[in-house]
Amino acid sequence: MAERHLEVEQKYDAAADFVLPELDGLPGVAAAGEPEVQELHASYFDTADLRLAAHGVTLRRRRGGTDAGWHLKMPAGPDSKQEMRAPLGRPLVVPARLAGLVAAYTRGAELRPVATLETRRTVVRLRAADGSELAEVADDLVTGSGPDAETERWREIEVELKGGPPELLKAAGKRLRKGGAKKGKSSSKLGRLLGEAVVPSKAAAARAAARSRIAEATSNGKGPGITTGEVVVAYLAEQVEAIAEYDPKARLEEEDAVHKMRVAVRRLRSVLRSYRPVLDAERTVPLGPELRWLAAVLGEVRDLEVLRMRFADAPAFLVEDLEKRERTAYRRMNASLREPRYFALLDELDRLILDPPLAGAADRKARKELPLLVTRAWDRMAKDYASIKSADDPDVARHETRKAAKRARYAAELAVPVLGVAAKRVVKDAKRIQEVLGGYQDGVIAMEHLATAAKRTKVPAEAFTLGVLYGQEQCEAEAARDHLSTTWSQTLGPSF
């Protein structure tokens, strides 16, 4: 796995005659080290149409300095980037691990050199009284060139936190500006070199515009003028954005990333179904099987993740088996996320926002149409709930009710910006039903896993332990099942 860390830094543009000011006396800084000079050579990689740069992502192979190797930097918040590193390897072969992390952007397109940067770096390390490094100030003289970029030379100052507090970053910046430096115009050297060649992603811009329209209209009291189609597209845009955001995090096995990516997929599926009167079925129906496939890919990992957390205090033999199966599931997931099928789905999701497939009800006023659609989703859940008592297989009916509860929840969630408190109440009620049924379903899955494990073991002590755990899960599942009617009686349902 590639080495990774969170990079927190600020960049400043400086003139050729800029003099680096004294840096001691900053918050927590006891001493500024002697300047260290480094010669750096970096080759930057991207697709022919600069897809990584368009999303604020940089991928480079750098020689020289203390961290020679491949560096992948992805936005992680204000002044922050998640940086992944890999050994130098071969000059023109991007490490597979790093290439996989940007696959949601490249979607099969070749990564090739797009620019070269030569940097003469003078580093000053800021240290605390105990000698620990708080920050690094790098004074860079840069020469950049590329196949489609003219050679350019400039000077910039980087201040990167190493172990110091955010106040140090702010104080260092203030001192640099006082000395004549200016806040950097670009967040990366590559971005500065390529300039206008980097065209912002149309899909990302469309998603941002859809969300902005709803936020602006609801904040200034113009909510009544919003159409149902606008609200639906804005919600879909949020979910498409979430898939892109959590894709690399899921590949890195970050905490809860697979779960959040899977929830975004489920929200998309649910809304495409609940809001059929608003969307053209000819384009949305084919997305159903593909989203279901992606949810299943993520679901294998998520189900094992839930089991592992559920049995965190169980005997080692059970935990180790779950961890092994989870690692295997992650490998299968990563293989699936490299398939053309996945990239084609991402393309279609972008198109969903760029060119929304709106149908008849899309032009209707959201304040009038949304209550009808949310109520319809709730009524379907109520019908499924009522069928549990007479069902030939109550467990199947409970499972269908749980799925319907999710659809009702997401249908109401979409309407919150327009319908406010009334929609929030529906979200809360549907979520309570979903969680009770989810508790029962989790218990059933856990029992199935324990039963399978018991059949495999030949050690009596292990079999006994599995039996005890099975009994505990059965009691918890039955308690959740029996609590369903009480929870249902406490729900109010839609009241628009």
BELLINGI-V226437 format. One record per pair of residues at least 24 apart in sequence whose ideal C-beta (glycine too) atoms are under 7 Angstrom apart, sorted by the first residue. I is the first residue (numbers start at 1). J is the second residue. Records with the same first field share a line. If there is no record, write none. Layout:
I: J  J
This chain:
1: 97
2: 84  85  86  95  97  98
3: 84  85
4: 82  83  84  85
5: 83
6: 76  80  82
7: 73  80  81  83  160
8: 79  80  160  161  169
9: 79  158  159  160  161
10: 79  159  169  173
11: 156  158  184  187
12: 156  157  173  176  181  182  183  184
13: 156  181  182  184  185
14: 155  156  157  181
15: 180
16: 155
18: 155  179  180  181
19: 179
20: 139
21: 175  176  179
23: 124  126  137  172
26: 126  168  171  172
27: 165  167  168  171
28: 128  134  164  165  168
29: 126  134
30: 127  128  129
31: 127
32: 124  126
33: 124  125  127
35: 122  123  124
36: 123
37: 122
38: 64  65  121  123
39: 64  120
40: 64  65  119  121
41: 118
42: 117
43: 113  116
44: 113  114  115  190
45: 94  111  112  113  114
46: 111  114
47: 106  109  110  111
50: 114  194  197  198
51: 105  106  109
52: 102  105
53: 190  191  194  198
54: 198  199  200  201
55: 105  201  204
56: 187
57: 102  105
58: 188  190
59: 94  98  102  111
61: 88  91
65: 121
70: 95  98
72: 98  101  102
74: 248
100: 251  334  338
101: 248  251
103: 337  338
104: 244  247  248  346
107: 343  346  347
108: 340  343
114: 146  147
115: 144  145  146  149  190  193  194
116: 145  146
117: 142  144  189
118: 143
132: 163
133: 162  163
134: 162  163  164  168
135: 159  160  161  162  164  168  172
136: 160  162
137: 172
142: 189
144: 189  193
146: 193
148: 197
149: 193  194  197
152: 193
156: 184
157: 181
202: 354
203: 350  353  354
206: 353  354
207: 237  240  241  353
210: 234  237  353
211: 237  238
214: 417
218: 417  418
223: 367  418
224: 365  367
226: 366  418
227: 362  363  364  365  366
228: 278  361  362  364  366  369  370
229: 278  356  358  362  363
231: 366  370  414  415  417  418
232: 271  275  278  414
233: 353  356
235: 271  414
236: 268  271  352  353
237: 353
239: 264  267  268
240: 349  352  353
251: 334  337
253: 330
258: 298  301  302  305
259: 302
261: 298
262: 295  298  299  302
265: 291  294  295  298
266: 295  406
267: 410
269: 295
270: 406  407  410
271: 410  414
273: 407
274: 373  377  407  411
275: 373
277: 359  360  361
278: 358  359  361  362
279: 357  358  359
280: 357  358  359
283: 357
284: 357
287: 348
290: 345
294: 342  345
297: 333  336
298: 333
300: 329  332  333
301: 326  329  330  333
303: 445
304: 329
306: 442
307: 446  449
310: 446
314: 469
315: 465
317: 462
318: 453
321: 453
366: 418
367: 418
370: 415  418  419
371: 419  494  496
373: 411
374: 411  412  415  423  426  494
375: 494
377: 407  408  411
378: 408  426  493  494
380: 404
381: 405  408  430
385: 488
398: 437  440
399: 441
401: 437
402: 434  437  438  441
405: 430  433  434  437
406: 434
409: 434
419: 496
422: 495  496
425: 492
426: 494
429: 491  492  493
432: 487  491
433: 487  488  491
436: 480  483  484  487
437: 484
439: 480
440: 477  480  481
443: 473  476  477  480
444: 477
446: 473
447: 473  474  477
